[in-house]
Amino acid sequence: PPPRASSAPRPAATAPCTPMVADNPNATGPHQGAYQHGVVVRNPAPAPYATVRAPSPAVTIRAPSPTPATIRAPAPSASPAAAPFQPARVSAFAPPTPAAVAKELEQKLFVTETALAPTQAGQLEEEKAPEVDLAPVSKKGLAHPARPGAGTVGKKVMIRANHFLVNVADNNLFHYDVSINPESKSRAVNREVLSELIKLHGKTSLGGKLPAYDGRKSLYTAGSLPFESEEFSVTLVDPEKKDKEKAEREYKITILIAGRTDLYHLQQFLKGRQRDMPQETIQVLDVVLRESPSWNYVTVSRSFFSTTFGHRGDIGEGLECWRGYYQSLCPTQMGLSLNIDISATSFFKPVTVVQFVLEFLNLRDASRPLTDRDRVKIKKALRGVRVETNHQEDQIRRYKITGITPVPMSQLTFPVDERGTRMSVVQYFMQRYKYNLQYTSWPCLQSGSDARPVYLPMEACKIVEGQRYSKKLNDKQVTNILRATCQRPQQREQSIREMVLHNKYAEDKFAQEFGINVCSDLVSVPARVLPPPMLRYHDSGKEKTCVPSVGQWNMINKVGRPPSIEKAFTRFGVPALKNIPTIIFGADVTPPPPGEDSASSVAAVVASMDWPEITKYSGLVSAQPHRQEIIENLFSVTKDPQRGNVNGGMIRELLIAFRRKTGRRPERILFYRDGVSEGQFSHVLLHEMDAIRKACASLEEGYQPEVNFVPVEKKHYTRLLSGDHGRHDMTDKSGNKLSG
């Protein structure tokens, strides 16, 4: 997180890049820890009703996080004197009485002991409850706690990180919406259209600007274009088509101004004078730095791959491993930095389809017919893959595979004239191209639609180079990728340096256009090597204590203590959890496996069911739309013809189960959320925090416990490397930093 806020004049243009050493001048405290981004929620007042009700008292949660949030609700506006009578609301947490028990059983307000375990996705228990009317969570009501400080214990050392400092000139950045007609889902096609537009109109209608394009809907420029809205027309020619009319395709491009991005807010955020991170500004600069690599390399998410980065390794079953690098622009305590790391992924080998099938199915005899099971596997692996024909030396045409024929090539026929005369594929290739097909017992590849199919013999097709294999890899292939990319720290650092030098950021025309300067050296970071803990053994041994060295120690002459079992957490547990009824939630969304384009995502929520031990958990799962990060079914309201609004959802059900198991309602909620990308954090926070509050309010009027919302980020691309690989007192045998 940035340092504390302070007042300062608006900065001038950024100075040229110089290597920097990261440091924290405000570091205090005996220990230093990695704090997760968290959110502190103050108890909001209920939204105004016709009847005035006193707001619940505000309670603050202390969370181990540098960036929390506080929610404040508006005060009620109704007058007490004019408030009409309203009956008391039903509480799901009210003490049970004989009359209430019968009513609760009838309304199914509590989850039975056997109902929680067999609950399946989409079948959460719903129950009629008070109508929930709360003000939605807003960004203005969120405040993030400051980091308590940095540590001082341990030996101070200097290490390096795979971050490269970035300086940006003080320019005005403009955002334009781009509409291309006819639309294309391919980023490559969209880039070709924009590239042709810049060639034709760059120095005239575009005012000499060199825009950066994200391949979809957004275009960015340093300075404004000479218009607010303009329509252009360009024509692309497909060199693979002989017919000129079919080869040429006209595109209409509409460019409309969408807004202006000021770098001043980013500079204020990096200096700690502004809490809200200007995500849009960072996204603009990230698109600019990705523009040149997007043209030169194969793009996969935030990574770029090319055969020029190293030898391609065979990983089996017709696939090979390509090396590349990951790149992302991110704000840090040092300022803006470009995070670059080595990466690798799987690609199809550029071989004939026959050779791919033999390797993919592990076949030795190509003369035997393929089974239906083989056909299904091949169809699943090759669907969407581009191939090029090789039966004509003077003409190479490319097709996208859509399927595989259900019958072998020897039995496959198609009409050749208007009278319906049919001819087999084998006969057609012999008469038309003088090409004798050999694997006639194999099916053909199919391109085009089912109404107008194009049949392609496998032996006459070759897989186009540079296509990523997006399906799930087997264990052997994963192992082969790891072996091909495994490097010692010193080799990894050298590979990262070579990537940066290869990209030549100082000569990048897009970076120069936007005034971006990337340092060529890894950043140096101060660190501390913590002392290893002393191990104490039983007093009867010759040696009672020992101190590990480089994570190892000798157990000769050591005697362990006799085993003993006690409820250590209940006795010595964290007071914040032990003294107040606390429920701990864990939530995540699991996307479908690679290659599944329509399968549902699965949202899962677990919650502790015992207190104060907090060792037993129950879980619920729910299906939701494909690739959606926000959990939909945390809280839900359905319409029932007889009962009206019926409240349900996973949070509500688990809260009720906790109340039934412990006899207490939770006064504190710790909600750990995994699987949220950095760009989606604010959106997920507002939506899911609102669902948690509504789930609590639906159980009992005024019930708003303390909530700590903590996003958990496990996957990152920051690599910490030794500051001096030659010092053996600072590295272990493999070259990694010392433990601690």
C-alpha positions in Angstrom: 0.0 0.0 0.0 1.1 3.6 -0.5 2.4 5.7 2.4 0.1 7.9 4.5 -1.6 10.9 2.9 0.0 14.3 2.9 -0.5 17.5 1.1 1.8 18.5 -1.8 1.6 20.5 -5.0 0.7 18.8 -8.2 3.9 17.1 -9.6 5.5 18.1 -12.9 6.5 15.8 -15.7 8.3 12.6 -14.5 12.1 12.6 -14.5 14.0 10.0 -16.6 14.2 6.5 -15.2 17.0 5.8 -12.7 17.5 2.6 -10.7 15.8 2.9 -7.3 16.0 1.0 -4.0 12.6 0.4 -2.3 12.5 1.4 1.3 9.8 2.3 3.9 10.8 5.3 5.9 7.7 4.9 8.1 8.5 1.4 9.1 7.9 0.8 12.8 7.2 -2.2 15.1 9.1 -5.3 16.0 7.6 -7.5 13.3 6.8 -7.3 9.6 4.1 -9.3 8.0 2.3 -9.7 4.7 -1.1 -8.2 5.2 -4.0 -9.2 2.9 -6.3 -6.6 1.5 -9.2 -6.5 3.9 -12.4 -4.6 4.6 -13.7 -3.4 7.9 -17.4 -2.8 8.1 -19.1 -0.6 10.6 -22.6 -1.5 11.5 -24.9 0.6 9.3 -28.2 2.1 10.3 -31.3 0.6 8.7 -32.8 2.4 5.8 -35.6 4.8 6.7 -39.0 3.2 7.3 -42.4 4.8 8.1 -41.6 3.8 11.7 -38.5 5.3 13.3 -36.2 2.7 14.7 -32.9 3.4 16.5 -29.9 2.4 14.4 -27.7 -0.4 15.7 -24.5 0.8 17.5 -21.4 1.1 15.3 -18.7 -1.5 15.9 -15.4 -1.6 14.1 -13.6 -4.8 13.2 -9.8 -4.8 13.4 -8.5 -6.7 10.4 -5.0 -7.6 9.3 -5.2 -5.6 6.2 -3.9 -2.3 4.8 -7.0 -1.3 2.9 -10.4 -1.8 4.8 -13.8 -0.3 4.4 -16.3 1.4 6.6 -20.0 1.4 5.7 -22.1 4.3 7.0 -25.9 4.5 6.4 -28.0 7.6 6.3 -29.9 8.6 9.4 -33.7 7.9 9.5 -35.8 10.8 8.2 -39.2 10.0 9.7 -40.6 11.8 12.8 -41.3 9.7 15.9 -44.6 11.5 16.6 -46.0 10.7 13.2 -44.9 7.1 13.1 -47.8 4.7 12.8 -47.9 1.4 14.7 -46.2 -1.6 13.2 -46.1 -5.1 14.6 -42.7 -6.5 15.7 -40.8 -8.4 13.0 -40.1 -12.1 13.2 -36.6 -13.1 14.4 -34.9 -16.3 13.3 -32.7 -16.0 16.4 -35.5 -15.4 19.0 -35.4 -17.7 22.1 -37.7 -20.7 21.4 -41.0 -21.1 23.3 -43.5 -23.9 23.0 -45.7 -21.8 20.7 -42.8 -20.5 18.7 -41.3 -23.9 18.2 -44.4 -25.1 16.5 -44.5 -22.0 14.3 -40.8 -22.3 13.5 -41.2 -25.9 12.5 -44.1 -25.0 10.3 -42.2 -22.2 8.6 -38.9 -24.2 8.5 -36.9 -21.4 10.1 -34.2 -23.7 11.3 -32.0 -26.1 9.4 -32.3 -29.6 10.8 -29.2 -31.6 11.7 -29.7 -33.9 8.7 -30.7 -31.2 6.2 -27.4 -29.4 6.0 -25.2 -32.3 4.9 -27.2 -33.5 1.8 -27.8 -30.0 0.5 -27.0 -29.8 -3.2 -26.3 -27.0 -5.5 -29.3 -24.9 -6.2 -31.3 -26.6 -3.5 -30.7 -24.3 -0.5 -33.3 -24.2 2.2 -35.5 -21.1 1.8 -37.7 -19.6 4.4 -40.1 -16.8 4.8 -38.6 -13.9 6.8 -38.9 -10.2 7.3 -38.6 -8.1 4.2 -35.0 -6.9 3.9 -34.7 -3.2 3.1 -31.1 -2.0 3.5 -29.1 0.8 1.8 -26.7 -0.8 -0.7 -23.0 -0.8 0.1 -21.1 2.0 -1.7 -17.5 2.8 -2.2 -17.8 6.1 -0.2 -18.8 4.0 2.8 -15.7 1.9 2.7 -12.4 2.7 4.4 -9.3 0.7 4.5 -7.1 0.3 7.6 -3.5 1.5 7.5 -0.7 -1.0 7.8 0.6 -1.0 11.4 4.2 -0.8 10.3 7.2 -2.8 9.2 9.5 -5.1 11.2 13.0 -4.7 12.6 13.9 -8.2 13.7 16.5 -10.1 11.8 19.6 -9.5 9.6 19.2 -6.8 7.0 20.0 -7.8 3.5 19.3 -6.5 -0.1 17.4 -8.7 -2.5 16.1 -8.2 -6.1 12.6 -8.6 -7.4 11.4 -9.2 -11.0 9.9 -5.7 -11.2 11.1 -2.9 -13.4 10.3 0.7 -12.4 8.2 2.7 -14.9 8.2 6.5 -15.3 5.3 8.3 -17.1 5.4 11.8 -18.5 2.5 14.0 -17.5 0.3 13.6 -20.6 -3.5 13.8 -21.1 -4.8 10.4 -22.1 -8.0 10.1 -24.1 -10.3 7.0 -24.3 -12.3 6.3 -27.5 -15.0 3.7 -28.1 -14.4 1.7 -31.3 -17.2 -0.1 -33.2 -16.3 -2.4 -36.1 -19.0 -3.6 -38.5 -19.3 -6.5 -39.3 -18.3 -7.5 -35.8 -15.5 -10.0 -35.2 -14.7 -12.0 -32.1 -11.1 -12.3 -33.1 -8.7 -9.8 -31.6 -6.3 -10.5 -34.5 -8.9 -9.5 -37.1 -9.8 -6.3 -35.1 -6.2 -5.4 -34.9 -5.7 -5.9 -38.7 -8.7 -3.5 -39.3 -7.3 -0.8 -37.0 -3.8 -1.2 -38.5 -5.2 -0.7 -41.9 -7.1 2.4 -40.7 -3.9 3.9 -39.2 -2.0 3.3 -42.5 -4.7 5.1 -44.5 -5.7 7.9 -42.2 -3.0 8.1 -39.4 -1.3 11.3 -40.7 -4.5 13.0 -41.9 -7.8 12.2 -40.1 -6.1 10.9 -36.9 -3.9 14.0 -36.6 -0.6 12.0 -36.6 -1.5 10.2 -33.4 -0.3 6.7 -32.8 -3.2 5.0 -30.8 -3.0 1.9 -28.6 -5.8 -0.6 -29.1 -6.9 -3.4 -26.8 -8.4 -5.5 -29.6 -12.0 -5.0 -28.5 -13.8 -1.8 -27.9 -11.2 0.7 -26.5 -8.7 2.9 -28.2 -6.3 5.2 -26.3 -4.3 8.2 -27.5 -1.8 10.6 -25.9 -3.7 13.9 -26.6 -7.0 14.2 -28.3 -7.9 13.3 -31.9 -9.2 16.1 -34.2 -12.8 14.9 -33.9 -15.2 13.6 -31.3 -17.0 11.2 -33.5 -16.0 9.9 -37.0 -16.7 6.9 -39.3 -14.2 5.3 -41.5 -14.2 2.5 -44.1 -11.3 0.1 -44.8 -11.0 -3.0 -47.0 -9.0 -6.1 -46.0 -7.9 -8.7 -48.6 -7.6 -12.4 -47.8 -4.6 -13.7 -49.7 -5.8 -17.3 -49.4 -8.8 -16.8 -51.6 -8.5 -16.8 -55.4 -11.8 -15.0 -56.1 -11.1 -11.2 -55.7 -14.7 -10.5 -54.8 -14.7 -13.0 -52.0 -11.2 -12.1 -50.9 -12.0 -8.5 -50.3 -14.1 -7.5 -47.3 -15.1 -4.0 -46.3 -15.3 -2.9 -42.6 -17.0 0.2 -41.2 -15.2 1.7 -38.1 -16.8 4.2 -35.8 -14.7 6.1 -33.3 -16.4 8.0 -30.6 -14.8 9.8 -27.7 -15.6 8.1 -24.3 -13.6 10.1 -21.8 -10.3 11.6 -20.6 -7.9 10.1 -18.2 -5.7 12.3 -16.0 -2.4 11.0 -14.7 -2.6 13.4 -11.8 -4.8 11.0 -9.8 -2.4 8.2 -10.4 0.5 10.3 -9.2 -1.4 11.3 -6.1 -2.3 7.6 -5.4 1.4 6.5 -5.7 2.4 9.2 -3.2 -0.2 8.2 -0.7 -2.4 11.3 -1.0 -5.3 9.4 -2.6 -6.8 6.1 -1.4 -8.8 5.1 -4.5 -6.6 3.4 -7.0 -7.2 4.8 -10.5 -7.7 1.4 -12.2 -8.7 2.9 -15.5 -5.4 4.9 -15.8 -3.3 1.9 -15.0 -5.3 -0.1 -17.6 -4.5 2.5 -20.3 -0.8 2.3 -19.6 -0.9 -1.5 -19.5 -2.5 -1.6 -22.9 0.1 0.7 -24.3 3.0 -1.5 -23.0 1.3 -4.6 -24.4 0.6 -3.1 -27.9 4.0 -4.0 -29.5 4.2 -7.6 -28.0 0.7 -8.2 -29.2 1.9 -7.8 -32.8 5.1 -9.7 -32.4 4.2 -12.7 -30.3 1.4 -15.2 -29.6 -0.8 -13.7 -26.8 -2.3 -15.9 -24.1 -4.1 -13.9 -21.5 -1.3 -11.7 -19.9 1.5 -13.7 -21.3 3.4 -13.7 -24.7 5.0 -16.7 -26.3 7.4 -17.2 -29.3 9.8 -19.7 -30.6 12.5 -17.1 -30.5 12.5 -17.3 -26.7 14.1 -20.7 -26.6 14.0 -24.3 -27.7 10.6 -25.9 -28.1 10.2 -29.0 -25.9 8.2 -32.1 -26.8 5.7 -32.9 -24.0 4.0 -35.8 -25.7 0.7 -36.6 -27.5 1.3 -34.2 -30.4 2.0 -31.2 -28.2 5.1 -29.1 -27.5 6.1 -26.5 -24.9 6.7 -22.8 -25.8 8.6 -20.4 -23.6 7.4 -16.9 -23.0 7.0 -14.2 -20.4 4.2 -12.7 -18.3 3.8 -8.9 -18.2 1.7 -6.7 -16.0 1.8 -3.1 -14.9 1.1 -2.6 -11.2 1.4 0.1 -8.5 3.8 -0.6 -5.7 5.3 1.3 -2.8 8.2 2.2 -5.1 5.9 3.6 -7.8 4.7 2.1 -11.0 6.5 -1.1 -11.9 6.4 -3.6 -14.7 6.2 -7.2 -13.4 7.9 -9.6 -15.8 8.3 -13.4 -15.2 9.1 -16.4 -17.2 6.2 -18.6 -18.3 5.5 -21.6 -20.5 2.4 -23.3 -22.0 1.4 -26.0 -24.4 1.0 -25.6 -28.2 0.1 -27.9 -31.0 3.0 -29.3 -33.0 3.1 -28.0 -36.6 2.8 -31.5 -38.1 0.4 -33.3 -40.4 -2.9 -34.2 -38.8 -2.1 -37.9 -39.4 1.1 -37.6 -37.4 -0.8 -35.7 -34.6 -3.5 -38.4 -34.4 -0.8 -41.2 -34.2 0.9 -39.4 -31.3 -2.3 -38.3 -29.6 -3.9 -41.8 -29.6 -0.5 -43.5 -29.2 -1.1 -45.6 -32.3 1.6 -47.6 -34.2 -0.5 -48.9 -37.0 -2.1 -46.2 -39.1 -3.8 -48.7 -41.4 -6.3 -49.8 -38.7 -9.7 -48.1 -38.6 -10.4 -45.6 -35.8 -13.1 -46.5 -33.3 -16.0 -44.3 -32.3 -14.2 -43.5 -29.0 -11.1 -42.5 -31.0 -13.2 -40.2 -33.2 -14.7 -38.5 -30.2 -11.3 -37.8 -28.6 -9.9 -36.4 -31.9 -12.9 -34.2 -32.5 -12.7 -32.8 -29.0 -8.9 -32.1 -29.3 -9.0 -30.6 -32.8 -12.3 -28.6 -32.8 -11.5 -25.0 -33.6 -7.9 -25.7 -34.7 -6.7 -24.1 -38.0 -5.1 -26.4 -40.6 -3.6 -25.7 -44.0 -3.8 -28.0 -47.0 -0.7 -29.4 -48.5 -1.9 -31.4 -51.5 -1.3 -28.4 -53.9 2.2 -27.0 -53.8 1.2 -23.8 -55.6 -1.8 -23.0 -53.4 -2.1 -23.3 -49.7 -5.5 -22.7 -48.1 -6.4 -22.6 -44.5 -9.5 -23.9 -42.7 -10.9 -24.1 -39.2 -11.9 -27.6 -38.1 -15.5 -27.9 -36.9 -15.9 -31.7 -36.7 -15.1 -35.1 -38.0 -17.1 -37.2 -40.4 -19.0 -40.2 -38.9 -18.0 -42.6 -41.7 -14.6 -43.4 -43.1 -13.2 -41.6 -46.2 -13.8 -44.6 -48.4 -17.6 -44.4 -47.8 -17.9 -40.6 -47.8 -19.6 -39.1 -50.8 -20.9 -35.7 -51.8 -22.9 -34.2 -54.7 -20.7 -32.8 -57.5 -23.4 -31.2 -59.8 -27.0 -29.9 -59.8 -28.4 -33.3 -60.9 -27.3 -34.9 -57.6 -24.5 -37.0 -59.0 -22.4 -38.1 -56.0 -18.7 -38.9 -55.9 -16.5 -40.2 -53.1 -13.7 -38.1 -51.6 -11.1 -40.6 -52.7 -12.3 -40.4 -56.4 -12.5 -36.6 -56.3 -8.9 -36.2 -55.1 -7.6 -38.6 -57.7 -9.5 -37.0 -60.6 -9.1 -33.4 -59.6 -5.6 -33.3 -58.0 -4.0 -36.6 -59.1 -3.6 -37.3 -55.3 -3.8 -40.9 -54.2 -5.2 -41.0 -50.6 -3.7 -43.7 -48.4 -5.6 -43.6 -45.1 -9.0 -44.4 -46.6 -10.2 -46.2 -43.4 -9.9 -43.0 -41.4 -12.6 -40.3 -41.3 -12.2 -36.8 -42.9 -11.9 -33.5 -41.1 -14.9 -31.3 -41.6 -14.9 -27.5 -42.0 -17.7 -25.1 -42.5 -21.3 -25.7 -41.4 -23.4 -28.9 -41.5 -25.4 -27.5 -44.3 -22.4 -26.7 -46.5 -19.6 -28.9 -45.2 -16.0 -29.0 -46.5 -14.3 -32.4 -46.3 -10.6 -32.5 -45.7 -8.5 -35.7 -45.7 -6.3 -35.8 -42.6 -3.2 -36.7 -44.7 -3.7 -33.6 -46.9 -3.8 -31.2 -43.9 -1.1 -29.8 -41.6 -1.7 -28.0 -38.3 -0.9 -24.3 -38.5 2.0 -23.2 -36.2 1.4 -21.1 -33.1 -1.9 -22.5 -31.8 -2.2 -23.0 -28.1 -3.6 -26.2 -26.7 -6.3 -25.0 -24.3 -7.6 -28.4 -23.1 -6.5 -29.9 -19.8 -3.1 -31.6 -19.8 -2.5 -35.0 -18.3 0.0 -35.6 -15.5 2.8 -36.7 -17.8 2.4 -33.6 -19.9 2.4 -31.3 -16.9 5.6 -33.1 -15.6 7.3 -32.6 -19.0 6.5 -28.9 -19.0 7.9 -28.5 -15.5 11.1 -30.2 -16.4 11.4 -28.1 -19.6 11.0 -24.8 -17.7 12.6 -25.6 -14.4 15.5 -23.1 -13.7 17.8 -22.2 -10.9 17.3 -18.7 -9.5 20.4 -17.3 -11.2 19.3 -18.7 -14.6 15.8 -17.4 -14.1 17.0 -13.9 -13.4 19.2 -14.0 -16.5 16.2 -15.2 -18.6 14.1 -12.3 -17.3 16.9 -9.8 -18.1 17.1 -11.2 -21.6 13.3 -10.8 -22.1 13.5 -7.2 -21.2 16.5 -6.5 -23.5 14.8 -8.4 -26.3 11.6 -6.2 -26.0 13.6 -3.0 -26.3 11.2 -0.9 -24.3 13.4 2.2 -24.8 12.8 1.9 -28.6 9.1 1.0 -28.4 7.2 3.5 -30.6 4.0 3.2 -28.5 5.9 3.8 -25.2 7.6 6.8 -26.8 4.2 8.1 -28.0 2.8 8.0 -24.5 5.9 9.1 -22.7 6.6 5.8 -20.9 10.1 4.9 -19.8 10.9 1.4 -18.4 14.1 0.8 -16.4 16.2 -2.0 -17.7 17.4 -3.3 -14.3 15.6 -5.3 -11.6 14.6 -3.3 -8.6 16.5 -3.8 -5.3 14.4 -4.3 -2.2 15.5 -4.2 1.5 14.7 -7.4 3.4 15.5 -9.2 6.7 16.5 -12.8 7.3 14.6 -13.8 10.5 16.5 -15.9 13.0 15.5 -19.5 13.1 13.4 -20.6 16.1 15.2 -22.6 18.8 14.0 -26.2 19.2 13.7 -27.6 22.7 13.7 -31.3 23.3 13.1 -33.3 26.5 15.4 -32.6 29.4 16.6 -36.3 29.6 18.5 -36.0 26.3 22.2 -35.1 26.0 21.3 -32.1 24.0 18.2 -30.2 25.1 18.1 -27.5 22.5 19.3 -26.9 19.0 19.0 -24.1 16.4 18.3 -25.1 12.7 20.8 -24.1 10.0 19.4 -23.5 6.5 16.2 -25.2 7.5 18.0 -28.4 8.7 19.1 -29.8 12.0 20.6 -33.0 13.5 18.4 -35.1 15.7 21.2 -37.3 17.1 21.2 -37.3 21.0 17.8 -35.6 21.0 14.8 -37.0 23.0 11.3 -35.8 22.3 8.7 -34.9 24.8 6.0 -37.5 25.6 2.8 -36.8 23.5 0.0 -34.9 25.2 -3.4 -33.8 23.8 -5.4 -30.9 25.0 -7.7 -28.3 23.5 -4.9 -25.8 22.9 -7.0 -23.4 20.8 -9.7 -23.1 23.5 -7.1 -22.4 26.1 -4.6 -20.3 24.2 -6.6 -19.2 21.3 -6.7 -15.7 19.8 -8.8 -13.5 22.1 -10.6 -11.8 19.2 -12.0 -15.2 18.2 -12.3 -16.8 21.6 -14.1 -14.1 23.5 -16.8 -13.2 20.9 -19.0 -15.7 19.0 -17.3 -15.8 15.6 -18.1 -17.6 12.4 -15.4 -18.0 9.7 -16.5 -18.2 6.1 -14.4 -19.3 3.1 -15.7 -18.7 -0.4 -14.5 -19.4 -3.9 -15.7 -19.9 -7.5 -14.3 -22.8 -9.5 -14.5 -22.2 -13.2 -15.0 -25.0 -15.7 -11.9 -26.8 -17.0 -10.1 -25.4 -20.0 -11.9 -26.2 -23.3 -15.4 -26.2 -21.7 -17.0 -23.1 -23.3 -20.5 -23.5 -21.9 -20.2 -25.4 -18.6 -21.3 -23.7 -15.4 -19.0 -22.4 -12.8 -19.4 -23.8 -9.2 -19.5 -21.5 -6.2 -18.6 -23.0 -2.9 -19.0 -21.5 0.6 -17.8 -23.2 3.9 -18.4 -22.0 7.4 -17.3 -23.0 10.9 -19.9 -24.7 12.9 -18.3 -24.8 16.3 -17.2 -22.1 18.7 -14.8 -21.3 20.3 -12.8 -24.3 18.8 -13.5 -23.3 15.2 -12.4 -26.7 13.8 -15.5 -28.1 12.2 -16.9 -26.8 9.0 -20.0 -27.3 6.8 -20.1 -26.4 3.1 -22.6 -25.6 0.4 -22.2 -25.4 -3.4 -24.2 -23.7 -6.1 -24.0 -23.6 -9.9 -23.9 -20.2 -11.6 -23.2 -18.8 -15.1 -20.1 -19.6 -17.0 -16.9 -17.8 -15.9 -18.7 -15.5 -13.5 -16.6 -14.3 -10.5 -19.3 -12.9 -8.3 -21.1 -15.5 -6.2 -24.8 -15.1 -7.0 -26.5 -17.2 -4.3 -25.0 -15.8 -1.2 -28.4 -14.3 -0.5 -31.6 -14.6 -2.6 -35.2 -13.5 -2.5 -37.8 -15.5 -4.4 -41.5 -14.8 -5.0 -44.0 -17.3 -3.7 -47.7 -17.0 -4.7 -48.8 -17.9 -1.1 -46.0 -16.6 1.1 -44.8 -13.6 -0.8 -41.1 -12.9 -0.6 -39.1 -15.9 0.6 -35.5 -15.3 1.7 -32.7 -17.9 1.2 -29.1 -18.3 0.1 -25.9 -20.0 1.3 -24.9 -17.3 3.9 -28.3 -17.4 5.5 -28.5 -21.1 5.7 -25.0 -21.4 7.2 -25.8 -18.7 9.8 -28.9 -20.6 10.9 -26.9 -23.8 11.1 -24.3 -22.1 13.3 -27.0 -20.8 15.6 -28.5 -24.3 16.0 -25.1 -26.0 16.6 -23.7 -23.5 19.1 -26.8 -21.9 20.6 -25.4 -18.5 19.9 -25.7 -16.1 17.0 -22.4 -14.9 15.5 -21.4 -11.5 16.7 -18.4 -11.4 14.3 -18.0 -12.7 10.7 -14.7 -13.3 9.1 -15.2 -13.8 5.3 -12.2 -15.1 3.3 -12.8 -14.7 -0.4 -10.5 -16.5 -2.9 -10.4 -16.3 -6.7 -10.9 -12.6 -7.2 -8.8 -10.8 -9.8 -7.3 -7.5 -8.9 -9.5 -5.6 -11.4 -12.7 -7.2 -10.0 -12.0 -6.6 -6.3 -14.1 -3.5 -5.8 -17.1 -4.9 -7.8 -17.0 -8.3 -5.9 -16.6 -6.5 -2.6 -19.7 -4.2 -3.0 -21.9 -7.0 -4.3 -21.0 -9.7 -1.8 -20.7 -7.5 1.2 -24.3 -6.3 0.4 -25.4 -9.9 0.2 -23.9 -10.7 3.7 -25.6 -7.7 5.3 -29.0 -8.6 3.8 -28.6 -12.3 4.9 -28.0 -11.1 8.4 -30.9 -8.6 8.4 -33.3 -11.2 7.1 -32.8 -13.4 10.2 -33.5 -10.8 12.8 -34.4 -7.1 12.8 -31.3 -5.0 13.5 -29.0 -7.9 13.4 -25.8 -6.6 11.7 -22.7 -8.3 13.2 -19.2 -7.1 12.6 -17.8 -8.2 9.2 -14.3 -8.5 8.1 -14.1 -9.2 4.3 -10.6 -10.5 3.3 -9.7 -11.3 -0.3 -7.1 -14.0 -0.5 -4.6 -13.8 -3.3 -2.4 -16.9 -3.6 -1.2 -16.7 -7.2 1.2 -13.9 -8.0 4.2 -13.5 -10.4 6.6 -11.7 -8.1 9.9 -13.6 -7.6 12.4 -12.6 -4.9 16.0 -13.3 -5.9 19.2 -13.1 -4.0 21.0 -9.8 -4.2 24.4 -11.5 -4.8 24.3 -15.1 -6.1 28.0 -15.4 -5.4 27.6 -15.1 -1.6 27.1 -18.6 -0.2 26.3 -17.2 3.2 23.1 -15.6 1.7 21.9 -18.5 -0.5 21.3 -22.2 -0.1 22.6 -25.0 -2.3 20.0 -24.4 -5.0 20.7 -20.7 -5.2 17.5 -19.6 -3.4 17.4 -17.1 -0.6 18.0 -18.5 2.9 14.9 -19.7 4.7 13.4 -17.0 6.9 
